[in-house]
């Protein structure tokens, strides 16, 4: 196995290696604040309904720009779009760092949703295109393992900084965003000077103007010969709903209901990242051997167990086990359940040929609009005292609707298209 991994690493494309380094640092940057963004908004005065509305506003912006963004990816290549996304990410950190009230975060939330769709997913496009079909899930798992190495240190680093500057409040969390701003600027420069540009996918002799007719025709072409894309649209819509209804409130639950402090949050995040890192490569190899769908179905129940424990934990110390298992709707927490994302996202990218992936990504992003009612509904339910239901509802949706829908789609491991 070690010889196979060594040979695999040696044969990796240069663009793969460059993005492996760049996104590894970027993930550490994101990990500093991933558990504190919602707590920071609450510290600035947001109530649960306003907290849910913030996420909803970002979902609207994400949905509106998704299709044009996907078209531009195929037309101009991923490098320019990744750089643009990183610039937006730096602006987000700057806004958070300067915020004096919760409503200052509205433009930052909008930009954060946009830039999230221009960095990690576009990096996956590079990974998928530069690896063989039979090693693709392994490549995705390997990338997450490498990214997890710096990410392991992010939660405790954040905890030490927050404790040094006054605890879980505005003054304690604010310095993290300044660190993010400087570090993101470094990643931008690294990609500009080191990453080779990707060749544009769409017809070169077309007018550079983005006309409505060209957009419609290009998106129509994406569906030609593809039977299962409608099922994927429903699945990605459900995933957007699941990720938004509970994610803003999980850190709030841990701190306000279970009594976790910054150091316990740091331990939970570290444990979750370590567990995820240890399982990424084995999960990738499993998905390349038995199929993407079977691997996903095998691993996602761990997050259901983690969600149940999150709700029933008799004391805050039990939340460490939630970090080990993961929780539905809390991908950034890590844990065993989070590695199910590797076979899932590999299957998603393989559902269309290489020359359609930018448009496919952009088109499915339109349906992130379902995150808007999800986050607002979550806020109202939380305010009404239905906190446990907010946490368990995503599990119910995934088990009763999303999993049966995914089970209908043929696995992509044997797909002949590149």
N, C-alpha and C positions, 0 to 999 in steps of 0.2 A: 504493500500500500504506500509506504514512504517513497519507494522508487517511482511509483506512478505519480504521486503528488509532485515530486521533484521534477520529473519530466514535463508535467503539466505546467508548472511555474516557468520553467525554462522556455517553453514554447509560446508563452503569452505574448500577444501583440503589444507593441510599445504604447499605443493609446490606452490599452487596458491598464498597463502599469502606471501610467501618468495619472489617470483618474482614480486608481486605487489609492495613490498617495494623497491627491488633492481632497478627495471626499473623505478619506480617513481623518484628515485634520478638520474638515468641515463638520463631520459628525461629532467630533469632540467639542467643537464650538457650539453646536446645537444642544449637545447633552448638558452643557452648563445650566441652561435655563429651561429645559424641557419640562421639569417638574414644578417650575415656579412661575410660568407665564400666567396661569390662571390665578394663582395666589397673589401675584403682583397686581393683577387687575382688581382683585377684591380689596387689597391693601390700599389701592387708589380710590376706592369708594364704590366699585361695581357690586350690585346685588346679584343673586342667582339668575334672575330673568335677564338683566343687562349682560351678564357673563355669557349666557347662551346666545343672546342677540349679537354679541361681538363675533362669535364663531359663524353665525348665520350670515352676517354681512360679508365676511370673507368668502363664504360659499357662493354667494351671488356673483361676486367679482370673478371668482375662479371659473364659474360656469360660463359667464359672458365672454371671456377671452380665450376659452379653451380651444374651440374649433379653429379660429385664426392662428393661434399659437401652433397647433398641430400641423397646419398647412405650411407655416413658415419654417418649421423644423425640417420637413421634407424638401422644401425649396432652397433653404440657405445653409442647412447643416446644423448639427447639434452644438458645435463649439461656440458660435455666436450667441445662441440661446442660453447655454449654460452660463456664460460670462454675464449676460444681461440678468439672469436670475440671481447670480451672486451679488451683482451691484444692488439689486432690489433688496436682497437679504441684508446687506450692509446698511442700507437706508432704514430698514425695519429696526435693526439694533440701535441706530442713532435715535429714532423716534421713541423707542421704549426707554432709553437712557435719559431722555430729556422730558419725559411725561410728568406732569404735575397733577393730572386728574385722569380718571379712567377713560373719558371720551377722547383724550389725546391719542389713545391706542387705536381708534377706528381706522385711520389711514394705514397704520402699521399692520393691523389684522388683514386688511384688504391686500396689501402688498405681500404679506407673508404667505397667503394662500396662493398668490400668483407665482411667487418664486419657488415655492415647494414643488410646483409642477415643471420647473425648468432645471432642476439640479439632479436629484436622485433618479427620477424616472428617465431623464435623458442620458444619464450615466449608464443605466441599464440597457438602453438602446445600443450604446457603444459595446457593452459587454456581450450582448446577444449577437451582434454582427461580427465580432472578432473571435468567436469561439465556435467549435464544432457542435453539431446537434447532440451528439452522444456525450459531450462534456459540458453542456450549457448550464444545467442545474448545478453541477459541481463548481463551475466558474462563479455563479451567483452566490453560492454558499461560501466559497473561498473569499470573495470580496467582502462579505459581511463579517467573516472571521477576522480579516485584517483590519477592517474598520472598527471592530469591537475592541481592539487592543488599546488605542488611545481613549476610546469611549469609556472603558472600565474606570478610568481615573477621573472622568468628568463629574459624576455625582458627589464624590467626596471632596474634590477640589472646590465645587460650588458650595458644599456645606461649610467648609473651612472659611471661605471668603464671606459667606453670609453671616456666620457666627462672629467673624472679626469685625464686621461693619454694623452689627446690631440685631441680628436675628431675622426671622421671617416677617419683614416689613419693607416698606419702600426703600429706606436707606440701606438695609442689608442686602436686598436683591439687586438694586440699581447698578453697582459696579460690574456685575456679570455682563451687562449689555455693552459696556465700554470695552471690555475684553473681547467680546464677540466682534465688535466693529473693527478693531485693529487686526484681529486674526483673519477675518473675512477678506480684508483688503490684501493681505499676504496671499491668500488662496487665489484671488483674482489675478494677481500679477504672475503667480506660478503657472496658471493655466494659459494665460495670454502668451507667455514666452516659451512654454514647453510642449503644450498639446498640439499635435498636428491636426489641421482642419479636416473635417469629414466632407466627402464629395456630396454635393446636393443631389437629391433623389428625383425631383420633378424635372420635366422637360426643359432643357436649357434655353430654347429659343422663344419661350413665352415672354410676354410683356412682364416687366417687374411690378407693374401695378396689380394690386390684389383686387380683381374685379369679382363681382358676385357670381357671374356665370362660370368663371374658372373654378372658384371655390366649390360650387355645387357639383360641377362635372367631376372634379377630383374626388370629392367625397362619395359620389355615386360609384365611381370606379372601385373604390375601396371594398364595396359590398359584393362585387362580381365574383361568383363562384364560391362564396362563403356562406354556408348554411347556418352556422351556429352563432353568428355575431349578435343576433337579436337576443339570444339567451345571455350572452356576455354583457350586453347593455343593462339587462335587468339585474344581473349579479353585481356589476359595478355601482349601480344606483343603490342597491341594498347595502353594499359595503360603505358607501358614503354616508348613508343614514346611520349605520351601526357605529362608525367611527366618530360621529359627531354628537350623538345623543348622550353618551356617558363620559367621553374623554375629558371635557372641560371640568368635570366634577369629581373625578377619581382622586386627584391630589387634595381637593377640598374635603372629601370624605375622610381621607387618611389623617389630615391635620385637625379638622374641626370636630369630627365624630370619634375617630379612633385615637386621637392624641399624639400623633407622630410629630417629631421635631425635625429640624434640618438634617441632623446627623442620621436619624433613622431613615429619612427619605434617601439620604446618600447611600446608606447600606442597601436598601431595597433596590435602588437603581444599579448599584455595583453588582449585586448578586444576579439581578436579571440580565445584565449585560454579559457577565461571565458565562452564565448558563447558555445564553444565546450563542456566544462565541464558540463554546465547546461543541455545539450541535450543528453549526451551519454546514461544515464540510461533510459530515456523515449524512445530513439531510439531503445535500446536493447529490451525493453519490447514490443515495437511496432512490431519489427521484429519477436519476438517470438509469436506474436498474429496473425498478418496478413500475415507474410511471409517475407523472406529476400529480394526478388526481388522487391516487391511492395514498401517496405520501402526505398530501394535505389533509385528507380525511383521517389519517392515522394520528396526526399531531394536534389538530385544532381542539380536540376535547380537553387537553391540558389547560387551555385558557378558560374553559367553562368551569373547571374545578377551581381555578384561581379566583374567578369572579365570585363563586359561592363562598370561598374562604374569606375573600375581601369583605363580604357582607356579614358573615357569621363570626369573624375573629373576635374572641373574648377580650383581647388586649392588643395594643399596638405592636408588640413583639411578634405576634403571629403574622403580621404583614410581610415579614421577611420571606415566609413560605410563598406568599403571593408573588414576590419577585422571582422566585424559582419557577413557579408554574406559569406566570403571565396572567393577563386578564383580557377579556374580550373588549375591544374598542380602545385598548391602551398599548398600541404597537411599540411606542417609544419606551415602555417599561421593560421590554425584553422578556426573558423567561422562555420556558420550553415551548409554550404555545405560539410564541412569536415567530419561531423558525418555520412554521407552516406557510409563512408568506413566501418563502423561497420557491417551492413548487408551484404555488398559486400564481405568482407574478411571472414565472417562467412560462407557464401554460398560457397566460394572458398574452405575452409578447409573441409566442409561437402561433397564436390563433390567426395571424395574418402574415403574408410574405414581408420580407425586409423593406421593400420599397413603399409599403403602406403603413409602416408602424408609427410614423409621426402623425399622420392623419388619424389613425386608429386611436392613438393616445389622446389627441385633441378632441375627437368626437366623443369618446366615452367620458371625457372630462366635463362635457356639457351637463351630464347627469349628476354631477356633484351638487347641483342645485338642490337635491334632496337632503343635503346636509343642513340647509337653511331651516326647514320646518323641524328637523330632528333636534337641532341645538336649542331652538326656541321652546319646543315642547319639553325638552329636558329641563330647561330653566323654570318653566311654569310648574312642572311636577315637583322639582326640587323645592321651590318656594312653598308649595302646598304640603310639604312634608313627606312626599312619596320618594324619598331618597333611595331606598332599597330597590324600588321598581325601576328607577332610572338606571341603576347598575345592572339589573338582571334582564331588562327588556332587550338589549342587543343580543343576548344569548338565545332568547326565544325566537327572534327574527332569523338569526343565522341557522338554527337547528331546524325550524319548521319551514323556512322558505328558501334561503340561499343555498344550503347544502343539497336539498333535493334538486334544485335547478342546475347546480354544477354537476351533479351526478348524471344528468342527461347528456352532457357534452362529451364526445369522444376524447380520450387522452391525446395529447399532441406529441408524445415521445416518438411515435413512428411517422410523424408528418413528413412528407417528402419535400415540402417547400422550405427554403433556407430561412 
